[in-house]
Amino acid sequence: MATVTVSFKQAPFPYSAVAIASYTEKAALIFDEFATEITLQLDGASITTEEEIVHALAKAHGLSDDSSKSPAFFALAKNLAAATAVPDIIASLDSLDDHLMYRTFLVGHEITAADWMLWGAMKGASRIAGLLKNNNQPHLLRWFVHLESLDCVQTALASLTAAKASKARSTKTAAGFALGLANAEDGKVVTRFPPEPSGYLHIGHAKAAMLNQYFAKMYHGKLIIRFDDTNPSKERTEFEDTILEDLHLLDVHGDAVTHTSDHFQTLYDLAVKLIQSGQAYTDDTEQAQMRVERGEGTPSAHRDDSVEANMQHFNEMTKGTTEGLRWCLRAKISVDNPNKAMRDPVIYRCNVLPHHRTGDKWKVYPTYDFACPVVDSVEGVTHALRTNEYRDRNPQYQWMIDALSLRKVNVWDFSRLNFIYTLLSKRKLHWFVDQGLVSGWDDPRFPTVRGIRRRGMTVEALSQFMLAQGPSQAVVSLEWDSIWAMNKKIIDPIAPRHWAVVTGKMVPVTISGGPANEAKMLPKHKKNAEVGEKKTLYTSALLLEQEDALSFDDQEEVTLMDWGNAIVRSKTINAAGEVTAIAMDLNLDGDFRKTKKKITWLAQADAAHPMLAPVPVVLLDYDYLITKKKLEEADNVADFVTPVTEFREAALADANVRDLKKGDIMQFERKGYFVCDGEVGGQLQFIRIPDGRAASLASKAGVPVAAPATKEASPPPATKMYKVDQVYADDIKADGATTMYKVDNVYKA
C-alpha cells in the first residue's frame, strides 16, 4: 500500500494531503517526528509537494480533478496559506461564500481535489479559522464544517493528535524502528518470547510477542517461544496450549518452542558454581524481614556464611526437607547498591509441589531473574527484548552473565503497554472470573488476546498499533481510540453491509406503488464487489425503527436505501406519542440527493420467500469493567467495579446474516460494525466493534465512583444524551424574588 509520511512538527502542516489520504484510503499515514518533508510513496515514485500529492491521490481514487475551475482554487489555496493582511483574507472568504451559496462543493456535485486543497489551506491558517467563527460567511462555514466532520477526517486528525502526544505514533512501523537493534547481524539475530504458563495472554503480551517476531523477520533470524515454567504453584500444561493458541490468533509463530525446565540441570549446576565461588549464599531470613533489610541496605546475618554451610543448606533445599523449605539462595552482589535490584536478589527457592513437566524430580527452582539471562545465553538468544519495568534489573541481568562467564546477550527495552479503564494484572482479572462478573477469559470486556479478538480486533490492527509504539520509553496510559480507529480502517473496506431493526418499537409501513414481492441481488459492499452479493426482498410491507418514524414530517420525501424515494402520506400515533403505522407512496423518480433522510428498512415476512424473512438477532455492547482510569496498587478492585457492563438489544436482521459464522465481521448500516459471536438459544449474537470515536469508547458508567461488586442488573433506559452530574441538591427551594425571566416549560413533566 502507498504511504504518506509527514512530521507532526511540520509547519504549516499539510492538512490537505493528510485529509485526502484518509478520505481516499489510497495511502497509509505515517507520522514520523524526524521527517524533513511530506512524502508520498506511490507505485515506486516519491512525491514531495503537497499539491502534487493531492493530485496523485485524487487520480488514484478516481476523484474528479479535470475541471477548468480547479487550478483557480489550487492557486487560491496557496494565496490564502500565505496571506497575512486581514482585508485581503476577508475578501477571499466573501468570494468563496458567494460561490458556495448554491453549491455543496467547489466543483461539481461531489468532493474533488480542489475541495481538499482549499480546506487544508484554511485548516492550517489559524487566522482564517478565527474569522470563520464570526459566521459572516455561513455558506463557506457550512462547507468547511462538513468536510471536517467526515469520519475519515476525524480519524486522521485524531491520529495526528495522538502522534503529537506520544511523539511519533504512526499507523505503520514507527521511524525509530528503522534504527534497528544494536549489534545485529542479518541472518544471526535470535529473539525470544518467554511467557509464564500460568494464564492467558493479554494485550501487553501481544506487544512483546509481535515485536520479537518483527525483529526476527527484519533480520532474517529466528524467534524462540520459551515457556518460563519455574513455578509449579501456578503453571499447568493447559495454559501452554492456550498460549500457543493465543499466539496463533496473533499470527505469531516461533521457529522453536522451548521450556526453561529443559535447562533445570544446567541452571542448578551454575547455581552450585556461584556458591562455590563465594558469589551466592543461602538465607533463612523471613520474607518480610528480608524486604526491610534490602530496603535499608542491611546485610543478612548469613551473608558471610562459609561455602560448606551454604552447600549444606542448598542440599537440604534440593531434597525438599522441612529444613530446606526454610531457606532460599541469594546472589551475593551488593548490600547497599543505589539500585535496589542489585541488593542480593533471590535466585533459587524451594517448592515441593510436582512440576507439570518434570514431576517430582526437582524440589528447587530458579527465579526468573536467574533463569532468564542463563537460558537466553544458552539458547543462543542475541537480543532480549524486555519492557522497561525491568530496566532496574538490567544490571542484574548482566551481572549473572558475567559471574557465570556466559555468552553476552544484548538487552533492548521498550515501554510497557497500559490502557485506561483496563486491568492487565492476572490476579485481578482472575477475580472477575471467580466472581462471575464475566463469562470467562475470552470475555469481550477482557484485555486478553481472546477477549479483544472476540470483540472484533484484527491481527492487522494489533500489529500496526504495536509497531507504531516504536522504541518509546514513555510509560503512559493509552486511550483505546487509536487502536480501534486503526481497526476500523482495516475492516471497513471488506466488511459486508447488512441491515437490522430493533424489535422493541418497530413500525409497520405500507408502501403503495411498489412490488408485491420481488427479490433482487445487491452487492454486500457498494465500494468492493469482491465482498460478494446478497439477496434483498422488496415488498409493500416494511418495518422501520421508531426513531426514524418519529422524525418524518407529513408529506416528507425520504430515501429508502437500496430502493428509492418514498413520500410519507400518513402516520398513526398512539396516546404515548409513538408511531404505530405509516403509509408511504413509492416515488422512484425522486432525487435521493434532495432528501435529508436515508433510511434502512426490512421487508416483512413473505410466504413466497420464506428464506428471506428477517432473522431474530441480539446486539451486544459493553462498557469498561472498572470505573477508574488507573487503579493504584493500594486500590481494592471490588470498590471500582462498573455496575452494568453488558447491554443487549433484540433486533431483526436481514436474512443474509444466516450465512455468517462466528468471528465474521460485518456492518449493520447506520448502527456500526459488529462481529458475529455465534448462536445462543437459537439466535445469532452480534458484538459491537468500537470504531475509535470518542462516543463509542466513553465509559457508560459516568463519573468514576466506588461501587460494590455485584452481579449485573438490567441496564438503564437507553439515551443519546450525555450523562452529567446533578448540580444542585434535591431539596433546594427557590425562596424570595428572582430576576430571571419566567418561561414556559418546554418539555412535559
VOGU-3710 file (C-alpha; in Angstrom, 3 decimals, decimal comma):
1> matvtvsfkq> 0,000/0,000/0,000  1,134/3,562/-0,662  2,245/5,681/2,298  2,209/9,363/3,201  4,983/10,193/5,658  4,861/13,513/7,472  6,218/15,007/10,675  3,598/16,252/13,104  6,005/19,152/13,691  5,861/20,351/10,067
11> apfpysavai> 4,678/23,941/9,696  2,479/24,817/8,034  1,041/21,359/8,494  -0,105/19,749/5,181  -3,701/19,116/6,196  -4,805/18,764/2,550  -2,556/15,783/1,849  -3,366/14,087/5,163  -7,110/14,555/4,695  -7,226/13,258/1,118
21> asytekaali> -5,042/10,282/2,071  -7,556/9,349/4,758  -10,564/10,120/2,532  -9,394/8,063/-0,429  -7,775/5,322/1,705  -5,146/5,087/-1,020  -2,221/5,731/1,322  -1,477/4,868/4,930  -0,475/7,779/7,165  2,879/7,605/8,911
31> fdefateitl> 3,640/10,341/11,442  7,432/10,467/11,630  8,807/13,043/14,038  12,085/13,186/12,114  10,718/13,585/8,576  12,001/16,784/6,953  9,224/16,985/4,344  5,977/15,316/3,445  6,460/12,352/1,112  4,041/10,165/-0,812
41> qldgasitte> 5,392/6,760/-1,832  3,128/5,593/-4,652  3,827/2,971/-7,309  7,564/3,228/-6,742  7,646/7,026/-7,029  8,297/9,614/-4,309  6,217/12,805/-4,391  7,221/15,576/-2,019  4,957/18,586/-2,621  1,530/18,818/-1,081
51> eeivhalaka> -0,218/19,937/-4,263  1,217/17,056/-6,302  0,314/14,602/-3,554  -3,290/15,807/-3,569  -3,442/15,448/-7,368  -1,858/11,978/-7,272  -4,192/10,586/-4,603  -7,229/12,118/-6,296  -6,239/10,447/-9,547  -5,587/7,100/-7,822
61> hglsddssks> -9,042/7,220/-6,253  -10,854/8,468/-9,334  -11,914/11,812/-7,885  -12,987/14,357/-10,476  -9,985/16,620/-10,957  -10,211/17,866/-14,533  -12,481/20,906/-14,201  -11,198/24,095/-15,734  -12,022/25,786/-12,414  -9,757/23,555/-10,302
71> paffalaknl> -6,462/25,411/-10,984  -8,010/28,643/-9,733  -8,959/27,039/-6,420  -5,498/25,494/-6,059  -3,983/28,947/-6,625  -6,407/30,484/-4,125  -5,404/27,849/-1,549  -1,753/28,813/-1,982  -2,562/32,531/-1,655  -4,688/32,036/1,458
81> aaatavpdii> -1,979/29,989/3,133  0,488/32,840/2,627  -1,897/35,766/3,233  -1,336/38,000/6,249  -3,493/41,052/5,563  -6,928/40,590/7,137  -8,825/42,681/4,495  -7,398/40,502/1,709  -8,331/37,312/3,585  -11,874/38,535/4,225
91> asldslddhl> -12,298/39,469/0,551  -11,299/35,943/-0,476  -13,590/34,373/2,090  -16,535/36,519/0,955  -15,909/35,495/-2,641  -15,877/31,822/-1,675  -19,043/32,283/0,370  -20,834/33,709/-2,683  -19,561/30,808/-4,797  -20,902/28,237/-2,338
101> myrtflvghe> -24,270/29,912/-1,831  -25,982/27,454/-4,212  -23,295/24,766/-4,299  -22,431/21,889/-1,993  -18,844/21,591/-3,210  -16,431/23,823/-5,082  -16,538/21,941/-8,376  -19,392/19,686/-9,487  -21,647/17,626/-7,255  -19,070/15,679/-5,236
111> itaadwmlwg> -15,870/16,235/-3,311  -12,858/16,895/-5,534  -9,173/17,555/-5,060  -9,954/21,277/-5,123  -12,120/20,924/-2,003  -9,374/19,161/-0,065  -6,677/21,579/-1,215  -8,622/24,641/-0,139  -9,915/23,063/3,063  -6,370/22,127/4,089
121> amkgasriag> -5,076/25,640/3,460  -7,843/27,134/5,595  -7,406/24,498/8,329  -3,713/25,307/8,588  -4,266/29,048/8,933  -5,441/29,844/12,459  -6,391/33,381/11,446  -8,846/32,071/8,849  -10,376/29,669/11,359  -10,915/32,586/13,712
131> llknnnqphl> -12,580/34,701/11,028  -14,908/31,859/10,053  -16,175/31,626/13,622  -17,670/35,098/13,198  -20,233/33,423/10,888  -20,035/36,213/8,329  -19,582/33,559/5,616  -22,293/30,987/6,501  -22,100/29,035/3,229  -18,341/28,750/3,395
141> lrwfvhlesl> -18,538/27,754/7,056  -21,117/25,070/6,213  -18,798/23,630/3,545  -15,753/23,759/5,844  -17,518/22,099/8,783  -18,983/19,385/6,542  -15,561/18,314/5,274  -14,027/18,387/8,734  -16,871/16,347/10,249  -16,368/13,397/7,889
151> dcvqtalasl> -15,325/10,263/9,782  -12,181/9,872/7,701  -11,022/13,399/8,535  -11,824/12,981/12,215  -9,804/9,758/12,257  -6,844/11,476/10,589  -6,987/14,418/12,995  -7,229/12,041/15,956  -4,152/10,189/14,700  -2,300/13,487/14,411
161> taakaskars> -3,237/14,431/17,959  -2,127/11,027/19,225  1,157/11,355/17,336  1,858/14,710/18,951  1,042/13,316/22,376  3,243/10,251/22,141  5,946/11,737/19,878  5,926/9,630/16,769  2,985/7,279/16,971  2,134/6,099/13,461
171> tktaagfalg> -0,263/3,813/11,691  2,643/1,763/10,439  6,124/0,964/11,695  7,484/3,871/13,700  10,523/5,596/12,290  12,596/4,626/15,306  12,459/1,001/14,213  14,497/1,899/11,153  17,426/2,260/13,544  17,154/-1,446/14,257
181> lanaedgkvv> 18,778/-3,447/17,028  22,261/-2,761/18,328  24,956/-5,222/17,214  22,509/-7,071/14,964  23,780/-9,131/12,041  21,483/-10,218/9,241  20,674/-13,911/9,486  22,060/-14,236/13,015  19,505/-12,449/15,183  17,629/-14,662/17,666
191> trfppepsgy> 14,816/-13,220/19,793  12,583/-14,905/22,338  9,121/-14,511/23,806  9,092/-16,046/27,328  5,524/-16,224/28,757  4,815/-17,945/32,067  2,265/-20,765/31,506  0,016/-19,555/34,314  -2,765/-17,782/32,448  -3,946/-16,292/29,182
201> lhighakaam> -2,079/-13,748/27,091  -3,320/-10,166/27,234  -2,732/-7,156/25,003  0,506/-6,317/26,816  1,896/-9,751/25,945  0,732/-9,184/22,366  3,091/-6,227/22,021  6,073/-8,229/23,272  5,272/-11,213/21,044  4,777/-9,096/17,931
211> lnqyfakmyh> 7,922/-7,026/18,478  10,016/-10,148/18,940  8,630/-11,644/15,736  9,043/-8,342/13,888  12,766/-8,085/14,638  13,395/-11,764/13,972  11,874/-11,353/10,491  13,524/-7,986/9,932  16,970/-9,601/10,292  16,012/-12,951/8,716
221> gkliirfddt> 16,652/-14,566/12,088  14,727/-16,808/14,478  12,087/-16,435/17,165  12,002/-18,778/20,165  8,775/-19,285/22,101  10,021/-20,214/25,555  7,751/-21,150/28,424  9,186/-19,763/31,657  7,958/-22,704/33,731  9,804/-22,211/37,030
231> npskertefe> 6,843/-22,016/39,444  4,904/-25,283/39,922  2,385/-23,496/42,150  0,864/-21,585/39,219  1,694/-23,393/35,998  -0,240/-26,022/34,072  0,109/-27,766/30,729  -3,270/-26,485/29,545  -2,008/-22,904/29,846  0,815/-23,757/27,452
241> dtiledlhll> -1,762/-24,973/24,951  -3,898/-21,856/25,320  -0,876/-19,560/24,985  0,133/-21,271/21,744  -3,457/-20,863/20,538  -3,389/-17,179/21,525  -0,141/-16,671/19,601  -1,739/-18,335/16,603  -4,627/-15,852/16,891  -1,989/-13,096/16,738
251> dvhgdavtht> -0,316/-14,722/13,731  2,868/-15,137/15,782  4,728/-18,341/15,011  8,017/-19,315/16,646  10,809/-21,190/14,936  11,163/-23,283/18,091  9,225/-23,936/21,302  11,344/-24,481/24,408  10,968/-24,541/28,201  13,113/-23,164/30,960
261> sdhfqtlydl> 12,621/-26,596/32,536  14,682/-28,035/29,653  17,653/-26,384/31,359  16,970/-27,156/35,035  20,125/-29,246/35,387  22,292/-26,574/33,758  20,762/-23,898/35,967  21,301/-25,996/39,082  24,927/-26,648/38,216  25,538/-22,944/37,669
271> avkliqsgqa> 23,898/-22,105/40,993  26,301/-24,518/42,713  29,147/-22,818/40,840  28,115/-19,456/42,283  28,012/-20,889/45,805  31,429/-22,487/45,473  32,951/-19,276/44,080  31,561/-17,289/47,014  29,084/-15,382/44,820  25,904/-16,843/46,315
281> ytddteqaqm> 24,720/-17,781/49,806  21,735/-19,441/51,432  19,470/-17,423/53,691  16,576/-18,296/56,029  15,587/-14,699/56,809  11,801/-14,287/56,880  10,436/-12,648/53,726  9,158/-9,510/55,483  12,445/-9,042/57,325  14,419/-9,593/54,118
291> rvergegtps> 12,364/-6,886/52,423  13,184/-4,452/55,231  16,893/-5,317/55,161  17,123/-4,879/51,395  15,320/-1,565/51,630  17,614/-0,288/54,379  20,790/-1,724/52,857  21,403/-4,043/55,824  23,290/-7,301/55,227  21,720/-10,645/56,047
301> ahrddsvean> 23,063/-12,480/59,058  24,021/-15,336/56,709  25,777/-13,223/54,062  29,231/-14,315/55,174  28,459/-17,966/55,930  31,043/-20,458/54,723  30,808/-22,242/51,389  30,379/-25,512/53,304  27,423/-24,176/55,294  25,817/-22,773/52,150
311> mqhfnemtkg> 26,226/-26,079/50,297  24,752/-27,963/53,240  21,648/-25,728/53,270  21,340/-25,876/49,470  21,447/-29,678/49,635  18,567/-29,589/52,122  16,696/-27,347/49,706  17,420/-29,769/46,872  15,891/-32,629/48,877  12,847/-30,553/49,813
321> tteglrwclr> 13,183/-31,332/53,503  11,440/-29,412/56,245  14,730/-27,692/56,953  15,304/-26,977/53,268  11,914/-25,293/52,924  13,117/-22,561/55,319  15,952/-21,467/53,038  16,482/-19,674/49,743  19,574/-18,953/47,668  20,659/-15,340/47,078
331> akisvdnpnk> 23,223/-13,882/44,696  25,971/-12,067/46,571  26,085/-8,827/44,600  25,677/-5,830/46,912  24,108/-4,799/50,187  23,585/-1,096/49,608  23,720/-0,500/45,862  21,551/2,546/44,965  19,815/0,217/42,513  17,851/-1,980/44,907
341> amrdpviyrc> 17,546/-4,705/42,270  21,270/-5,306/42,880  20,847/-5,899/46,606  21,435/-9,653/46,819  18,375/-10,898/44,883  16,898/-14,359/45,486  17,886/-16,735/42,676  16,588/-20,120/43,957  13,718/-21,167/46,195  12,248/-24,447/47,370
351> nvlphhrtgd> 8,898/-25,856/46,197  7,808/-29,455/46,804  4,746/-29,373/44,511  5,051/-31,552/41,385  6,078/-29,751/38,220  3,751/-30,212/35,241  6,671/-31,369/33,049  9,362/-32,731/35,369  7,124/-34,208/38,062  8,847/-34,806/41,418
361> kwkvyptydf> 12,396/-34,699/40,077  13,103/-31,192/41,399  12,361/-29,543/44,715  14,273/-26,325/43,985  13,518/-23,903/41,177  15,357/-20,853/39,797  13,758/-17,415/39,878  13,126/-15,541/36,648  15,996/-13,145/37,427  18,466/-16,023/37,444
371> acpvvdsveg> 16,957/-18,291/34,801  16,294/-15,645/32,162  19,869/-14,457/31,459  21,245/-18,009/31,716  18,737/-19,582/29,336  18,934/-16,604/26,956  22,662/-17,183/26,676  22,449/-20,982/26,468  19,729/-20,960/23,794  21,630/-18,551/21,563
381> vthalrtney> 19,413/-15,503/22,046  21,195/-12,449/20,656  18,673/-9,791/21,672  16,455/-9,936/24,763  13,514/-7,549/24,389  12,104/-6,513/27,774  9,594/-3,923/28,943  11,281/-1,042/30,715  9,761/-2,061/34,049  12,764/-4,435/34,074
391> rdrnpqyqwm> 15,253/-1,624/33,425  16,498/-1,553/37,023  17,169/-5,270/36,694  19,226/-4,956/33,512  22,491/-4,541/35,510  21,477/-7,633/37,480  20,941/-9,497/34,190  24,449/-8,563/33,048  25,932/-9,492/36,464  24,585/-13,048/36,099
401> idalslrkvn> 26,120/-13,324/32,623  29,492/-12,029/33,803  29,614/-14,007/37,062  28,983/-17,252/35,177  31,235/-16,375/32,212  28,387/-16,864/29,725  27,955/-15,513/26,198  26,801/-11,881/26,133  23,200/-11,009/25,243  22,004/-7,581/24,062
411> vwdfsrlnfi> 19,107/-6,183/26,097  16,616/-3,883/24,337  13,948/-2,035/26,349  10,514/-0,960/25,184  7,658/0,709/27,027  5,011/-1,359/28,717  1,529/-1,082/27,258  -1,141/0,364/29,565  -4,688/1,386/28,712  -7,196/3,465/30,653
421> ytllskrklh> -10,010/1,613/32,450  -8,094/-1,603/31,803  -6,667/-4,260/34,111  -3,680/-6,311/32,980  -2,987/-7,966/36,315  -3,644/-11,725/36,126  -4,669/-11,715/39,762  -7,285/-9,003/39,274  -8,580/-10,493/36,048  -8,870/-13,835/37,833
431> wfvdqglvsg> -11,000/-12,095/40,476  -13,536/-11,032/37,831  -13,720/-14,601/36,546  -14,131/-16,026/40,061  -16,865/-13,508/40,910  -18,837/-14,443/37,814  -18,765/-10,846/36,541  -17,520/-12,037/33,141  -18,192/-15,139/31,087  -14,585/-16,307/31,115
441> wddprfptvr> -11,083/-15,427/29,948  -12,353/-14,787/26,420  -14,992/-12,299/27,571  -15,186/-9,306/25,172  -14,652/-6,978/28,133  -11,287/-8,580/28,920  -7,967/-7,251/27,539  -6,881/-10,833/26,860  -5,937/-11,726/23,310  -9,022/-13,912/23,142
451> girrrgmtve> -11,225/-11,156/24,537  -10,159/-8,395/22,145  -10,181/-10,767/19,168  -13,684/-11,874/20,116  -14,717/-8,215/20,213  -13,592/-7,763/16,618  -9,957/-6,637/16,828  -7,980/-7,753/13,775  -4,411/-9,024/13,765  -3,533/-6,313/11,235
461> alsqfmlaqg> -4,697/-3,536/13,550  -2,923/-5,055/16,530  0,301/-5,397/14,568  0,183/-1,853/13,201  -0,579/-0,424/16,622  2,146/-2,355/18,416  4,790/-1,400/15,898  3,516/2,168/15,926  4,561/2,500/19,559  8,143/2,346/18,328
471> psqavvslew> 11,113/2,433/20,698  9,435/4,923/23,009  10,370/4,524/26,673  7,485/6,640/27,964  5,142/4,809/30,319  1,681/6,230/29,684  -1,888/5,043/29,933  -3,169/4,990/26,380  -6,684/5,662/25,183  -8,332/2,863/23,219
481> dsiwamnkki> -9,390/5,209/20,388  -6,274/4,908/18,216  -6,174/1,136/18,077  -9,901/0,822/17,339  -9,660/3,582/14,708  -6,893/1,582/13,018  -9,087/-1,486/13,208  -11,946/0,382/11,546  -9,743/1,391/8,606  -8,847/-2,254/8,094
491> idpiaprhwa> -12,346/-3,738/8,336  -14,326/-1,002/6,580  -13,237/-1,865/3,007  -14,087/-5,551/3,434  -16,965/-5,731/5,929  -20,252/-6,731/4,234  -23,182/-4,408/4,851  -26,457/-5,651/6,340  -29,485/-4,079/7,981  -31,144/-4,542/11,347
501> vvtgkmvpvt> -34,188/-3,057/13,077  -34,517/-3,018/16,873  -37,622/-5,029/17,738  -38,748/-3,074/20,793  -40,586/-0,403/18,847  -40,756/-1,467/15,240  -43,135/0,407/12,988  -45,010/-1,364/10,161  -45,048/0,567/6,891  -47,348/0,072/3,929
511> isggpaneak> -45,846/1,016/0,576  -48,091/1,930/-2,338  -46,821/1,771/-5,883  -44,210/-0,881/-5,186  -43,820/-4,588/-5,935  -45,907/-7,146/-4,049  -42,833/-9,303/-3,558  -39,647/-9,205/-5,549  -36,139/-10,414/-4,722  -33,009/-8,818/-6,169
521> mlpkhkknae> -29,304/-9,461/-5,891  -27,349/-6,499/-4,489  -23,669/-6,041/-3,602  -22,797/-6,599/0,039  -20,385/-3,663/-0,194  -21,085/-0,866/-2,644  -17,388/0,019/-2,996  -15,981/-3,502/-3,100  -17,622/-6,012/-5,422  -15,272/-8,745/-4,215
531> vgekktlyts> -17,172/-8,922/-0,914  -19,998/-10,657/-2,793  -23,733/-10,292/-3,231  -26,803/-10,605/-1,058  -30,467/-11,183/-1,862  -32,847/-8,392/-0,832  -36,633/-8,705/-0,716  -38,864/-5,818/-1,847  -42,499/-5,873/-0,696  -45,321/-3,495/0,070
541> allleqedal> -44,973/-4,230/3,792  -41,854/-2,928/5,525  -40,502/-2,475/9,020  -38,796/0,713/10,214  -37,415/1,827/13,543  -39,436/4,076/15,833  -36,684/6,710/15,919  -36,823/7,111/12,137  -40,612/7,084/12,065  -40,851/9,848/14,672
551> sfddqeevtl> -38,563/12,058/12,597  -40,821/12,022/9,495  -42,927/15,057/8,664  -46,216/14,705/6,843  -45,713/14,584/3,062  -41,952/14,433/3,564  -39,936/12,674/0,898  -37,341/10,255/2,247  -34,961/7,768/0,660  -35,349/4,055/1,306
561> mdwgnaivrs> -31,771/2,898/0,931  -31,076/0,471/-1,938  -34,543/1,151/-3,335  -35,512/4,749/-3,984  -37,556/7,643/-2,658  -40,925/7,445/-0,937  -43,366/10,087/0,277  -44,865/9,885/3,770  -48,631/10,132/3,299  -49,880/9,393/6,822
571> ktinaagevt> -48,721/8,419/10,300  -50,726/6,792/13,081  -49,655/7,881/16,551  -50,881/6,395/19,849  -51,537/8,147/23,156  -47,929/7,620/24,235  -46,716/9,588/21,250  -45,371/6,509/19,468  -45,829/5,897/15,776  -47,765/2,669/15,247
581> aiamdlnldg> -48,188/2,689/11,461  -47,081/4,622/8,380  -48,363/4,784/4,831  -45,992/5,788/2,026  -46,123/6,198/-1,725  -43,114/4,957/-3,626  -41,574/7,660/-5,808  -38,746/6,054/-7,749  -38,399/9,177/-9,900  -37,400/11,193/-6,851
591> dfrktkkkit> -33,859/12,527/-6,464  -32,114/10,927/-3,475  -29,679/13,861/-3,381  -32,509/16,158/-2,335  -33,714/14,133/0,642  -32,398/14,695/4,137  -33,090/11,203/5,442  -31,680/7,927/4,111  -33,463/5,087/5,893  -32,660/1,414/6,379
601> wlaqadaahp> -35,622/-0,948/6,359  -36,611/-4,596/6,353  -39,239/-6,349/4,281  -41,790/-8,131/6,427  -42,005/-11,911/6,183  -43,430/-13,070/2,861  -44,909/-16,522/2,193  -43,380/-16,602/-1,289  -39,848/-16,032/0,065  -39,632/-17,747/3,490
611> mlapvpvvll> -35,829/-17,870/3,406  -35,721/-14,081/3,089  -37,750/-13,473/6,251  -35,994/-11,256/8,843  -33,851/-13,135/11,344  -34,100/-12,569/15,136  -30,701/-11,488/16,488  -29,200/-9,992/19,640  -26,983/-6,902/19,507  -24,428/-6,676/22,309
621> dydylitkkk> -22,423/-3,713/23,548  -20,057/-3,423/26,506  -18,660/-0,935/28,983  -15,346/-0,902/30,834  -15,172/-3,279/33,815  -13,851/-0,621/36,185  -14,891/2,982/36,804  -11,417/4,372/37,479  -8,984/5,132/34,675  -5,989/3,731/36,535
631> leeadnvadf> -6,133/1,634/39,664  -3,384/2,269/42,169  -1,603/-0,573/43,912  -3,495/0,078/47,141  -6,928/0,223/45,447  -9,355/-2,587/46,070  -10,693/-3,606/42,671  -14,057/-4,513/44,237  -14,607/-0,829/45,071  -14,403/0,232/41,427
641> vtpvtefrea> -16,489/-2,331/39,569  -18,803/-0,858/36,948  -22,352/-1,897/37,972  -23,593/-2,724/34,466  -21,182/-3,612/31,683  -23,254/-5,600/29,177  -26,077/-4,113/27,098  -28,419/-6,244/24,987  -30,883/-5,266/22,268  -33,197/-7,647/20,481
651> aladanvrdl> -33,428/-6,922/16,771  -34,465/-8,328/13,412  -31,774/-8,533/10,747  -31,930/-9,170/7,042  -31,917/-12,853/6,155  -28,398/-12,758/4,711  -26,871/-12,838/8,208  -27,731/-16,539/8,293  -24,633/-17,101/6,169  -22,329/-15,566/8,770
661> kkgdimqfer> -20,261/-17,720/11,094  -18,665/-16,969/14,429  -15,858/-14,431/14,065  -17,154/-12,873/10,834  -17,038/-9,082/10,833  -19,757/-7,006/9,194  -21,600/-3,719/9,450  -25,216/-3,073/10,312  -25,593/0,151/8,373  -26,395/3,193/10,480
671> kgyfvcdgev> -25,640/1,157/13,609  -21,964/0,319/13,401  -19,551/-2,556/12,934  -20,247/-5,916/14,554  -18,614/-9,308/14,863  -20,752/-12,438/14,804  -20,449/-14,265/18,122  -22,288/-17,381/17,049  -25,695/-18,690/18,014  -27,035/-18,794/21,578
681> ggqlqfirip> -30,508/-20,094/22,320  -31,369/-20,235/18,630  -30,432/-16,605/17,990  -27,339/-15,170/16,374  -25,476/-12,733/18,610  -23,501/-9,760/17,313  -20,942/-7,828/19,366  -20,483/-4,161/18,568  -16,936/-3,291/17,499  -15,737/0,117/18,775
691> dgraaslask> -14,878/2,386/15,847  -12,414/4,690/17,604  -14,771/7,614/18,004  -14,979/9,133/21,465  -18,708/8,470/21,826  -18,273/4,744/21,239  -15,454/4,464/23,790  -16,664/6,747/26,565  -17,406/4,980/29,816  -21,145/4,465/30,121
701> agvpvaapat> -20,777/4,471/33,893  -20,315/8,252/34,044  -18,031/9,788/36,653  -15,936/7,089/38,430  -17,312/6,259/41,837  -16,742/3,441/44,251  -19,278/0,696/43,549  -19,966/-2,633/45,205  -19,077/-5,759/43,267  -22,477/-7,154/42,390
711> keaspppatk> -23,861/-9,263/39,626  -25,047/-7,224/36,686  -28,562/-5,864/36,804  -30,780/-4,773/33,951  -29,322/-1,851/32,009  -30,792/1,625/32,440  -33,019/3,062/29,689  -31,016/3,981/26,612  -30,431/7,653/25,936  -28,300/9,587/23,495
721> mykvdqvyad> -27,872/12,494/25,888  -24,577/12,885/27,718  -24,740/11,902/31,373  -23,859/14,774/33,750  -23,739/15,153/37,493  -26,610/16,887/39,270  -25,529/20,436/40,091  -27,958/21,179/42,923  -29,221/19,037/45,766  -32,745/17,618/45,573
731> dikadgattm> -34,032/19,763/48,427  -33,051/23,181/47,024  -36,027/25,540/47,091  -36,409/28,922/45,440  -37,057/31,473/48,168  -37,723/35,116/47,568  -37,735/37,158/44,381  -35,739/36,320/41,289  -34,595/38,490/38,411  -34,682/35,588/35,937
741> ykvdnvyka> -37,229/35,680/33,133  -40,094/33,252/33,605  -40,547/30,880/30,665  -42,983/28,097/29,948  -41,850/24,512/30,417  -40,776/23,234/27,010  -40,959/19,551/27,863  -43,648/17,565/29,548  -43,012/16,688/33,151
//
